[in-house]
Amino acid sequence: MSTSTLGRFVLGRGPHVCPGAPSARRDVGIAVSYWLERFPDARLVL
């Protein structure tokens, strides 16, 4: 790669997008829903 192409190098879009990404997003949403049902008092700590 030359330095001129580095500015346009993007992962996650275009021809190099992961075909499993939509499924992974759905799975995370389901997991978070179950987590919140099981632990309703859970809080995010940063």
WOFENZI-V702202 format. One record per backbone hydrogen bond with DSSP energy under -0.5 kcal/mol. NH is the residue of the N-H (numbers start at 1). CO is the residue of the C=O. If there is no record, write none. Layout:
NH|CO + NH|CO
//
This chain:
5|2 + 6|2 + 7|3 + 8|5 + 9|6 + 10|8 + 16|13 + 17|14 + 21|18 + 24|20 + 25|21 + 26|22 + 27|23 + 28|24 + 29|25 + 30|26 + 31|27 + 32|28 + 33|29 + 34|30 + 35|31 + 36|32 + 37|33 + 38|34 + 39|35 + 42|39 + 46|44
//
